[in-house]
Amino acid sequence: MAATEEVEKKMAEATVADGAAAAEEPKLVNGLTLDERYDLVRSIGEECIQEAELRKLLDKKPLPVCYDGFEPSGRMHIAQGVMKALNVNKLTKAGCVFKFWVADWFAMLNNKMGGDLKKIRKVGEYMIEVWKAIGMDLEKVEFHWTSDEINERSDEYWPLVMDIARVNNLKRIIRCSQIMGRSEAGEDGAPNLNLTAAQIFYPCMQ
Protein backbone atom coordinates (compact mmCIF):
# COMPACT_ATOMS: atom_id res chain seq x y z
CA MET A 1 0.00 0.00 0.00
CA ALA A 2 2.81 2.36 0.89
CA ALA A 3 4.54 1.59 -2.40
CA THR A 4 1.38 2.43 -4.33
CA GLU A 5 1.01 5.77 -2.53
CA GLU A 6 4.65 6.58 -3.25
CA VAL A 7 4.17 5.89 -6.97
CA GLU A 8 1.03 8.05 -7.07
CA LYS A 9 2.84 10.85 -5.25
CA LYS A 10 5.72 10.80 -7.76
CA MET A 11 3.28 10.76 -10.68
CA ALA A 12 1.45 13.78 -9.25
CA GLU A 13 4.74 15.63 -8.76
CA ALA A 14 5.76 14.83 -12.34
CA THR A 15 2.42 16.12 -13.66
CA VAL A 16 2.81 19.39 -11.73
CA ALA A 17 6.37 19.78 -12.96
CA ASP A 18 5.33 19.16 -16.58
CA GLY A 19 2.53 21.70 -16.25
CA ALA A 20 4.86 24.31 -14.80
CA ALA A 21 7.38 23.73 -17.60
CA ALA A 22 4.65 24.08 -20.22
CA ALA A 23 3.45 27.29 -18.62
CA GLU A 24 6.96 28.70 -18.71
CA GLU A 25 7.44 27.92 -22.42
CA PRO A 26 6.87 31.09 -24.49
CA LYS A 27 4.09 31.01 -27.06
CA LEU A 28 5.69 31.12 -30.51
CA VAL A 29 4.21 32.60 -33.68
CA ASN A 30 6.17 31.83 -36.85
CA GLY A 31 8.95 30.66 -34.53
CA LEU A 32 9.11 34.05 -32.75
CA THR A 33 8.49 34.91 -29.10
CA LEU A 34 6.27 37.81 -28.10
CA ASP A 35 9.34 40.01 -27.48
CA GLU A 36 10.76 39.18 -30.91
CA ARG A 37 7.43 39.90 -32.62
CA TYR A 38 7.10 43.19 -30.75
CA ASP A 39 10.63 44.27 -31.72
CA LEU A 40 9.94 43.35 -35.35
CA VAL A 41 6.76 45.43 -35.49
CA ARG A 42 8.38 48.39 -33.69
CA SER A 43 11.32 48.35 -36.10
CA ILE A 44 9.21 49.76 -38.93
CA GLY A 45 7.97 52.87 -37.11
CA GLU A 46 9.60 55.98 -35.71
CA GLU A 47 6.99 56.33 -32.96
CA CYS A 48 4.54 54.19 -31.02
CA ILE A 49 2.02 56.12 -28.93
CA GLN A 50 0.95 53.17 -26.74
CA GLU A 51 3.73 50.58 -26.58
CA ALA A 52 2.02 48.56 -23.82
CA GLU A 53 -1.15 48.45 -25.91
CA LEU A 54 0.79 47.17 -28.93
CA ARG A 55 2.41 44.43 -26.89
CA LYS A 56 -0.98 43.41 -25.46
CA LEU A 57 -2.48 43.34 -28.96
CA LEU A 58 0.25 41.02 -30.23
CA ASP A 59 -0.13 38.80 -27.17
CA LYS A 60 -3.92 38.52 -27.11
CA LYS A 61 -5.15 38.89 -30.69
CA PRO A 62 -4.47 35.86 -32.93
CA LEU A 63 -4.25 37.83 -36.20
CA PRO A 64 -3.81 41.61 -35.78
CA VAL A 65 -4.82 43.51 -38.91
CA CYS A 66 -2.62 46.20 -40.48
CA TYR A 67 -3.86 48.62 -43.12
CA ASP A 68 -2.33 50.77 -45.83
CA GLY A 69 -3.78 52.47 -48.87
CA PHE A 70 -2.37 53.86 -52.09
CA GLU A 71 -3.51 55.66 -55.22
CA PRO A 72 -2.36 53.91 -58.40
CA SER A 73 -0.64 56.88 -59.96
CA GLY A 74 2.25 55.77 -62.16
CA ARG A 75 5.60 54.06 -61.90
CA MET A 76 6.63 52.80 -58.50
CA HIS A 77 9.68 54.36 -56.82
CA ILE A 78 12.17 52.42 -54.68
CA ALA A 79 10.77 53.42 -51.27
CA GLN A 80 7.24 52.50 -52.32
CA GLY A 81 8.42 49.22 -53.80
CA VAL A 82 11.32 47.76 -51.84
CA MET A 83 10.71 49.37 -48.45
CA LYS A 84 7.00 48.58 -48.54
CA ALA A 85 7.74 44.92 -49.29
CA LEU A 86 10.27 44.71 -46.46
CA ASN A 87 7.92 46.30 -43.94
CA VAL A 88 4.92 44.20 -44.94
CA ASN A 89 7.03 41.04 -44.65
CA LYS A 90 8.10 42.06 -41.14
CA LEU A 91 4.49 42.57 -40.06
CA THR A 92 3.21 39.31 -41.51
CA LYS A 93 6.15 37.42 -39.98
CA ALA A 94 5.14 38.94 -36.64
CA GLY A 95 1.73 37.30 -37.08
CA CYS A 96 -0.27 40.16 -38.62
CA VAL A 97 -2.62 40.17 -41.60
CA PHE A 98 -1.94 43.07 -43.98
CA LYS A 99 -4.78 44.69 -45.94
CA PHE A 100 -4.05 47.06 -48.81
CA TRP A 101 -6.71 49.48 -49.97
CA VAL A 102 -6.20 50.14 -53.69
CA ALA A 103 -7.73 53.61 -53.91
CA ASP A 104 -8.86 53.56 -57.54
CA TRP A 105 -11.82 55.94 -57.19
CA PHE A 106 -9.71 58.28 -55.07
CA ALA A 107 -7.01 58.32 -57.75
CA MET A 108 -9.70 59.26 -60.26
CA LEU A 109 -10.96 62.09 -58.04
CA ASN A 110 -7.36 63.30 -57.68
CA ASN A 111 -6.94 63.25 -61.48
CA LYS A 112 -4.25 60.57 -61.50
CA MET A 113 -3.66 58.99 -64.91
CA GLY A 114 -5.81 61.77 -66.36
CA GLY A 115 -8.78 60.49 -64.37
CA ASP A 116 -9.03 57.42 -66.63
CA LEU A 117 -10.35 54.63 -64.39
CA LYS A 118 -9.24 51.85 -66.77
CA LYS A 119 -5.66 53.14 -66.72
CA ILE A 120 -5.80 53.53 -62.94
CA ARG A 121 -6.93 49.91 -62.59
CA LYS A 122 -4.08 48.77 -64.84
CA VAL A 123 -1.52 50.72 -62.81
CA GLY A 124 -2.90 49.23 -59.57
CA GLU A 125 -2.47 45.72 -60.99
CA TYR A 126 1.06 46.64 -62.12
CA MET A 127 1.99 47.80 -58.60
CA ILE A 128 0.77 44.52 -57.10
CA GLU A 129 2.89 42.58 -59.60
CA VAL A 130 5.95 44.69 -58.73
CA TRP A 131 5.55 43.83 -55.04
CA LYS A 132 5.26 40.15 -55.95
CA ALA A 133 8.44 40.35 -58.03
CA ILE A 134 10.33 42.15 -55.25
CA GLY A 135 9.50 39.33 -52.83
CA MET A 136 6.53 40.46 -50.79
CA ASP A 137 5.10 37.39 -49.04
CA LEU A 138 1.42 37.46 -50.02
CA GLU A 139 0.27 34.55 -47.86
CA LYS A 140 -1.24 36.95 -45.30
CA VAL A 141 -1.74 39.95 -47.60
CA GLU A 142 -5.08 41.06 -49.04
CA PHE A 143 -5.76 43.66 -51.73
CA HIS A 144 -9.12 45.44 -51.67
CA TRP A 145 -10.22 47.83 -54.42
CA THR A 146 -12.08 50.74 -52.89
CA SER A 147 -14.60 50.93 -55.74
CA ASP A 148 -15.61 47.30 -55.17
CA GLU A 149 -15.88 47.74 -51.39
CA ILE A 150 -17.89 50.96 -51.69
CA ASN A 151 -20.31 49.41 -54.19
CA GLU A 152 -20.82 46.35 -51.99
CA ARG A 153 -21.69 48.49 -48.95
CA SER A 154 -23.10 51.56 -50.64
CA ASP A 155 -26.12 51.70 -48.32
CA GLU A 156 -23.75 52.23 -45.38
CA TYR A 157 -21.04 54.22 -47.10
CA TRP A 158 -22.80 57.06 -48.92
CA PRO A 159 -25.00 58.22 -46.01
CA LEU A 160 -21.81 58.45 -43.91
CA VAL A 161 -20.03 60.48 -46.62
CA MET A 162 -22.97 62.86 -46.91
CA ASP A 163 -23.11 63.28 -43.14
CA ILE A 164 -19.38 64.13 -43.03
CA ALA A 165 -19.93 66.71 -45.80
CA ARG A 166 -22.91 68.14 -43.93
CA VAL A 167 -21.17 68.75 -40.60
CA ASN A 168 -17.89 70.21 -41.96
CA ASN A 169 -17.44 73.60 -43.58
CA LEU A 170 -15.48 74.21 -46.78
CA LYS A 171 -12.46 75.71 -45.00
CA ARG A 172 -12.03 72.58 -42.88
CA ILE A 173 -12.33 70.29 -45.92
CA ILE A 174 -9.73 72.32 -47.84
CA ARG A 175 -7.33 71.89 -44.90
CA CYS A 176 -7.54 68.14 -45.56
CA SER A 177 -6.32 68.56 -49.15
CA GLN A 178 -2.75 67.72 -48.11
CA ILE A 179 -3.75 64.04 -47.99
CA MET A 180 -4.00 64.28 -51.80
CA GLY A 181 -0.64 65.95 -52.15
CA ARG A 182 -2.35 69.29 -52.77
CA SER A 183 -1.73 72.60 -51.07
CA GLU A 184 -4.40 73.92 -48.73
CA ALA A 185 -3.41 77.52 -49.49
CA GLY A 186 -3.01 79.51 -52.68
CA GLU A 187 -0.07 81.80 -53.53
CA ASP A 188 -1.65 84.62 -51.52
CA GLY A 189 -2.02 82.41 -48.45
CA ALA A 190 -5.78 82.27 -48.77
CA PRO A 191 -7.59 78.91 -49.02
CA ASN A 192 -6.82 77.15 -52.29
CA LEU A 193 -9.90 77.64 -54.45
CA ASN A 194 -8.27 76.05 -57.49
CA LEU A 195 -9.13 72.58 -56.21
CA THR A 196 -11.70 70.79 -58.34
CA ALA A 197 -15.06 69.83 -56.88
CA ALA A 198 -13.86 66.21 -57.00
CA GLN A 199 -10.87 67.11 -54.81
CA ILE A 200 -13.20 68.78 -52.33
CA PHE A 201 -15.28 65.61 -52.25
CA TYR A 202 -12.21 63.38 -51.72
CA PRO A 203 -11.69 64.09 -47.97
CA CYS A 204 -15.38 63.45 -47.26
CA MET A 205 -15.14 60.07 -48.97
CA GLN A 206 -11.95 59.11 -47.18
Protein Blocks (a to p, Z undefined) as FASTA:
>chain_A
ZZmmmmmmmmmmmmmmmmmmmmmpccdeehiafklmmmmmmmmpfbdfblmlmmmmmmmm
mbacdddddddebjcdfklmmmmmmmmmmmmmnopacdddddfklmmmnopghlpaklmm
mmmmmmmmmmmmnopafklgccddfklmmmmmmmmmmmmmmmmmmmpcfklmmmmmmmno
pafbdfkopacfkbcfklmmmmmmZZ
